[in-house]
Amino acid sequence: MTVEVSVRGGGVIGLSVALAAARAGYSVSVSDDGSPHAGSRVAGGMLAPLTEAWPGEEAVVAQGVEALAMWPSFASSIGVELFTAGTLAVGTQPGDLTDLRHAGELLTSREIRALEPSLGPAVRGGVYASGDLAVDNRELLSALWKACVEAGVTSNVDGKVQVIAAGAWSGLLHPALRDVIRPVKGEILRLTHRPGALPPPRHTIRALVSGRPVYLVPRTDGLVVGATQYEAGFDTDVTVAGVRDLLRDAETVLPGIAEYALTEAAVGFRAGSPDNVPVVRWLEPGVIAATGHHRNGLLLAPHTARLVVEMIEGGSS
């Protein structure tokens, strides 16, 4: 049996591509090895093109801003809820605040605490990005699988057009990607709210603590805290130093988490590219790459899906 489009990879990018192609009228299949270390499974879920941006990533920021505008209708179409309170990008040192100026107007410590009273005394100020969104990554994966099934997507069937969307493993699936896509290791923690502890923050919090980045993303029952970043290949170990550093910096920003339960420590692999710009292009007739999204896989999913469908419709030329 052959379908028109087969997608290699069942993460957020792969499933979004499969769903978009199926909704465009193509017969589609998805195959996935189900690694517990896939980036989509351990992601924080931030949809934040400006506060997530790093210097030199202007091309990714432009794509991210366009993708963010697509997210409300995309989420609605698959029945997943978004966190809409926005992002607080905060710093604990004067240099941290200088580094946050690209994200918007700086607020004082008093102004930022008026928005999120549970912030700790070390926070000196920050930026409020009211338009940022967030999503529970695991709820998103479940919703995408359900929507794909309802759209007629099948499993493990060869396609006339193959889309390589296997994240950090994409480099193993085609010679043209072998020296382009690499795994970038990241550790995240899940903290669960316990009775008597302060409730999770309303906002996503991105912090610089003496120059070290840490994020705290609310969930209905707690927080996701991340993320370290290492060039360590496919090393699946959660390190003591990684957990220590994340908890130390997260507690500096939000002291109330000391009363939470540490319920998960996990490693995931981002799909890095040489310039951290996604690789979305024809590799050869019949093979498209949709990978290399690094820290922006969830954010760029609807944008990448649209691009891939447009490429399929236009043909390999």
C-alpha positions as CSV (number, residue, x, y, z in Angstrom):
1,M,0.0,0.0,0.0
2,T,1.2,3.5,-0.8
3,V,-0.1,6.9,0.3
4,E,0.6,10.3,-1.2
5,V,2.5,11.6,1.9
6,S,4.4,9.7,4.5
7,V,5.8,11.5,7.5
8,R,8.8,10.2,9.5
9,G,8.4,11.5,13.0
10,G,5.4,11.7,15.3
11,G,6.4,14.7,17.3
12,V,4.6,18.1,17.1
13,I,6.2,19.0,13.8
14,G,5.5,15.6,12.2
15,L,1.9,15.4,13.4
16,S,1.2,19.0,12.4
17,V,2.5,18.4,8.9
18,A,0.5,15.1,8.7
19,L,-2.7,16.9,9.8
20,A,-2.2,19.8,7.5
21,A,-1.6,17.5,4.5
22,A,-4.6,15.3,5.4
23,R,-6.8,18.4,5.7
24,A,-5.5,19.5,2.3
25,G,-6.9,16.3,0.8
26,Y,-3.8,14.1,0.7
27,S,-3.6,10.5,1.9
28,V,-1.1,10.5,4.7
29,S,0.7,8.2,7.1
30,V,3.0,8.7,10.1
31,S,5.7,6.5,11.5
32,D,7.5,7.1,14.8
33,D,9.9,5.2,17.0
34,G,8.3,6.7,20.2
35,S,11.5,7.8,22.0
36,P,10.8,9.1,25.5
37,H,13.6,11.7,24.8
38,A,11.8,13.3,21.9
39,G,11.9,17.1,22.1
40,S,8.1,17.4,21.9
41,R,7.5,15.1,24.9
42,V,9.7,17.1,27.3
43,A,9.2,20.6,25.9
44,G,8.2,23.5,28.2
45,G,5.4,24.5,25.8
46,M,6.3,28.2,25.5
47,L,5.0,30.0,22.4
48,A,7.1,33.1,22.8
49,P,9.0,34.4,19.7
50,L,10.4,37.5,21.3
51,T,11.2,36.4,24.9
52,E,12.7,33.2,23.5
53,A,14.9,34.9,21.0
54,W,18.6,34.8,21.2
55,P,21.0,37.4,19.5
56,G,21.5,36.6,15.8
57,E,18.3,34.7,15.4
58,E,16.3,37.4,13.6
59,A,15.2,35.0,10.8
60,V,13.7,32.6,13.4
61,V,12.1,35.5,15.3
62,A,10.3,36.6,12.1
63,Q,9.0,33.1,11.5
64,G,8.0,32.8,15.1
65,V,5.9,36.0,15.1
66,E,4.1,34.8,12.0
67,A,3.6,31.4,13.7
68,L,2.3,32.9,16.9
69,A,-0.5,34.6,15.0
70,M,-1.5,31.2,13.7
71,W,-1.7,29.5,17.0
72,P,-5.2,30.4,18.3
73,S,-7.0,29.0,15.3
74,F,-4.6,26.1,15.1
75,A,-5.2,25.2,18.8
76,S,-9.0,25.7,18.4
77,S,-9.0,23.3,15.4
78,I,-7.6,20.4,17.4
79,G,-9.4,21.2,20.7
80,V,-6.4,22.1,22.8
81,E,-6.4,25.0,25.3
82,L,-3.7,27.7,25.4
83,F,-2.3,29.6,28.4
84,T,-2.9,33.2,27.5
85,A,-1.6,35.2,30.5
86,G,1.6,36.1,28.7
87,T,5.3,35.9,29.7
88,L,7.2,37.7,32.3
89,A,10.9,37.9,31.3
90,V,12.7,38.9,34.5
91,G,16.3,39.4,35.7
92,T,18.2,39.4,39.0
93,Q,21.1,41.6,38.1
94,P,21.5,44.8,36.2
95,G,23.2,43.0,33.3
96,D,20.3,40.6,33.1
97,L,17.9,43.5,32.6
98,T,20.1,45.0,29.9
99,D,19.9,41.7,28.1
100,L,16.1,41.7,28.3
101,R,15.6,45.1,26.6
102,H,15.1,43.5,23.2
103,A,11.9,41.9,24.4
104,G,10.1,45.2,25.3
105,E,9.7,48.0,27.9
106,L,11.5,47.3,31.2
107,L,9.3,47.3,34.3
108,T,10.6,47.9,37.8
109,S,10.6,45.2,40.5
110,R,7.5,46.7,42.0
111,E,5.7,46.8,38.7
112,I,6.6,43.2,37.8
113,R,5.6,42.0,41.2
114,A,2.2,43.6,40.8
115,L,1.7,41.2,37.9
116,E,3.1,38.2,39.7
117,P,3.3,38.6,43.5
118,S,5.0,35.3,44.1
119,L,8.3,36.4,42.5
120,G,11.2,36.4,44.9
121,P,13.1,39.5,46.3
122,A,16.1,38.8,44.0
123,V,14.0,39.8,40.9
124,R,15.0,43.4,40.0
125,G,12.6,43.9,37.1
126,G,11.6,42.6,33.8
127,V,9.5,42.8,30.7
128,Y,5.8,41.8,30.3
129,A,5.1,40.1,26.9
130,S,1.3,40.1,27.0
131,G,0.9,38.5,23.6
132,D,3.0,35.3,24.4
133,L,1.1,32.0,24.7
134,A,1.9,28.6,26.2
135,V,0.5,25.1,25.7
136,D,0.8,21.9,27.6
137,N,3.0,19.9,25.3
138,R,1.7,16.5,26.2
139,E,-1.9,17.6,25.8
140,L,-0.9,19.0,22.5
141,L,0.6,15.7,21.3
142,S,-2.5,13.8,22.4
143,A,-4.8,16.3,20.6
144,L,-2.7,16.1,17.4
145,W,-2.8,12.3,17.4
146,K,-6.5,12.4,17.8
147,A,-7.0,15.0,15.1
148,C,-4.8,13.0,12.7
149,V,-6.7,9.8,13.3
150,E,-10.0,11.7,12.7
151,A,-8.6,13.1,9.5
152,G,-7.7,9.6,8.2
153,V,-4.0,9.5,8.8
154,T,-2.7,6.0,9.0
155,S,0.5,4.5,10.4
156,N,3.7,3.0,8.8
157,V,2.8,3.2,5.2
158,D,5.2,4.3,2.4
159,G,4.4,7.5,0.6
160,K,5.2,9.0,-2.8
161,V,6.5,12.0,-0.9
162,Q,8.4,11.4,2.3
163,V,8.7,14.2,4.9
164,I,11.6,13.8,7.4
165,A,10.4,15.3,10.6
166,A,12.2,13.2,13.2
167,G,13.7,16.0,15.2
168,A,17.2,15.3,16.5
169,W,17.2,11.9,14.8
170,S,16.6,13.4,11.3
171,G,20.3,13.4,10.6
172,L,20.2,9.6,10.7
173,L,17.5,9.4,8.0
174,H,19.1,11.1,4.9
175,P,22.7,11.8,3.8
176,A,21.9,15.4,3.2
177,L,21.0,15.9,6.8
178,R,23.9,13.9,8.4
179,D,26.2,16.8,9.0
180,V,23.4,19.4,9.3
181,I,21.1,18.2,12.1
182,R,22.5,17.4,15.6
183,P,21.0,16.6,19.0
184,V,21.2,19.3,21.6
185,K,20.6,17.8,25.0
186,G,18.3,19.6,27.5
187,E,17.1,18.6,31.0
188,I,13.7,19.6,32.4
189,L,12.0,19.2,35.7
190,R,8.3,18.8,36.5
191,L,7.1,20.1,39.8
192,T,3.7,19.2,41.2
193,H,1.8,21.6,43.5
194,R,1.2,20.2,47.1
195,P,-1.5,21.2,49.6
196,G,-0.4,24.4,51.5
197,A,2.0,25.6,48.8
198,L,1.6,28.8,46.9
199,P,-0.3,28.2,43.6
200,P,1.6,28.1,40.3
201,P,2.2,31.5,38.7
202,R,-0.4,32.8,36.2
203,H,2.3,33.7,33.7
204,T,5.1,31.9,32.1
205,I,8.3,33.1,33.7
206,R,11.6,33.4,31.8
207,A,14.4,34.5,33.9
208,L,18.1,35.4,33.8
209,V,19.7,34.7,37.1
210,S,23.2,36.2,37.0
211,G,23.2,35.5,33.2
212,R,21.9,31.9,33.5
213,P,18.6,31.3,31.7
214,V,15.8,29.4,33.4
215,Y,12.1,29.1,32.6
216,L,9.0,28.2,34.7
217,V,5.9,27.3,32.7
218,P,2.6,26.8,34.5
219,R,0.6,23.7,34.2
220,T,-2.8,23.1,35.9
221,D,-1.1,21.0,38.6
222,G,2.3,22.6,38.9
223,L,5.2,23.8,36.8
224,V,7.7,22.7,34.1
225,V,11.2,24.0,34.9
226,G,13.9,24.1,32.2
227,A,16.1,23.9,30.5
228,T,19.8,23.1,30.5
229,Q,21.6,22.9,27.1
230,Y,24.6,20.7,26.3
231,E,26.4,19.6,23.1
232,A,26.6,16.0,24.4
233,G,25.2,13.9,21.6
234,F,22.5,11.4,22.6
235,D,23.5,11.3,26.2
236,T,20.3,10.4,28.1
237,D,21.5,10.8,31.7
238,V,20.0,13.5,33.9
239,T,22.9,15.0,35.7
240,V,23.1,16.0,39.3
241,A,24.5,19.4,38.3
242,G,21.7,20.0,35.8
243,V,19.0,19.4,38.4
244,R,20.8,21.4,41.1
245,D,21.3,24.4,38.8
246,L,17.7,24.4,37.6
247,L,16.2,24.1,41.1
248,R,18.6,26.8,42.5
249,D,17.8,29.3,39.9
250,A,14.1,28.5,39.8
251,E,13.8,28.9,43.6
252,T,15.7,32.2,43.4
253,V,13.0,33.5,41.0
254,L,10.0,31.8,42.6
255,P,10.8,30.8,46.3
256,G,7.4,29.1,46.8
257,I,8.4,26.2,44.7
258,A,10.4,24.8,47.6
259,E,7.2,23.3,48.9
260,Y,6.4,21.6,45.6
261,A,7.1,17.9,44.8
262,L,9.8,17.1,42.3
263,T,7.9,14.5,40.2
264,E,10.0,14.2,37.0
265,A,13.5,14.9,35.8
266,A,13.9,14.1,32.1
267,V,16.2,14.6,29.1
268,G,15.1,15.6,25.7
269,F,16.9,16.3,22.5
270,R,16.4,19.5,20.4
271,A,17.1,19.3,16.7
272,G,20.0,21.7,16.2
273,S,21.1,23.1,12.9
274,P,24.3,25.1,12.1
275,D,22.5,28.5,12.4
276,N,19.5,27.3,14.5
277,V,17.3,28.1,11.5
278,P,14.9,25.3,10.7
279,V,15.6,23.1,7.6
280,V,12.4,23.0,5.6
281,R,13.2,22.2,2.0
282,W,13.3,19.6,-0.7
283,L,16.3,17.3,-0.3
284,E,15.6,15.4,-3.5
285,P,12.6,14.6,-5.6
286,G,10.1,12.9,-3.3
287,V,11.9,13.9,0.0
288,I,11.2,17.0,2.1
289,A,13.0,17.9,5.3
290,A,11.1,19.6,8.1
291,T,13.5,19.6,11.0
292,G,16.2,21.6,12.8
293,H,13.7,23.7,14.9
294,H,16.0,23.7,18.0
295,R,14.1,25.6,20.8
296,N,11.2,26.6,18.6
297,G,9.5,23.4,17.5
298,L,6.2,23.9,19.2
299,L,6.0,27.5,18.2
300,L,6.8,27.0,14.6
301,A,4.6,23.8,14.1
302,P,1.7,25.4,12.3
303,H,4.0,27.6,10.2
304,T,6.2,24.6,9.1
305,A,3.1,22.5,8.4
306,R,1.8,25.2,6.0
307,L,5.1,25.5,4.3
308,V,5.4,21.8,3.7
309,V,1.9,21.5,2.3
310,E,2.7,24.4,-0.1
311,M,5.9,22.6,-1.1
312,I,4.0,19.4,-1.8
313,E,1.4,21.3,-3.8
314,G,4.1,23.1,-5.8
315,G,6.1,19.9,-6.6
316,S,9.8,19.2,-6.2
317,S,10.8,21.8,-8.7
